[in-house]
Amino acid sequence: MSSDAVALGGTATELFAGIPVSDFQRALDWYRRLLGAEPSFFPNDHEAVWALGAQRWLYLITDATRAGGAVQTIMTTELERLIDEIAARGINFGGEELPAEGVRKVMYYDPDGNEIGLGRVPAE
C-alpha cells in the first residue's frame, strides 16, 4: 500500500466480490470450468458463491442490466499451474499484462464479457 490508511478503518472482516450475469445457467457452467469447482453454496436460485480462501468469496448474481461490467483480479502463487488447469477444462485466457518484472496478469472473459483476471507478483 502507498500509505498506512486502511479503508473502513480496517474493520472489514470478509469480502464478497460480485459478478452480474445475464444467463445464470450459462454463467454457472463457465465459472465451474474456470474455477475448477462446484459453488460452495447457493444463497437462492439466482446466485452462486465460491469460497476462494478464508474470508474471500466470488459470487454470481443474475442481473442482465449490469452484466458484462465486472472486473475482478485474483492474485495467486500458482499462476502458471492454474492457467494450464483452466486450459485443460476448455477455457483460455483472452488477454495478458506484464506490467513489471516478475509480474503477470492474464484475463479471462465470461460469456457476458466480465473480466476475471488471475495475477502473480514476485515473492518479497
C-alpha positions, 0 to 999 in steps of 0.5 A: 500500500502507498500509505498506512490508511486502511479503508473502513478503518480496517474493520472489514472482516470478509469480502464478497466480490460480485459478478452480474450475469445475464444467463445464470445457467450459462454463467454457472457452467463457465465459472465451474470450468474456470474455477475448477469447482462446484459453488460452495453454496447457493444463497437462492436460485439466482446466485452462486458463491465460491469460497476462494480462501478464508474470508474471500468469496466470488459470487454470481448474481443474475442481473442482465442490466449490469452484466458484462461490467465486472472486473475482478483480479485474483492474485495467486502463487500458482499462476502458471499451474492454474492457467494450464488447469483452466486450459485443460477444462476448455477455457483460455485466457483472452488477454495478458499484462506484464506490467513489471518484472516478475509480474503477470496478469492474464484475463479471462472473459465470461460469456457476458464479457466480465473480466476475471483476471488471475495475477502473480507478483514476485515473492518479497 
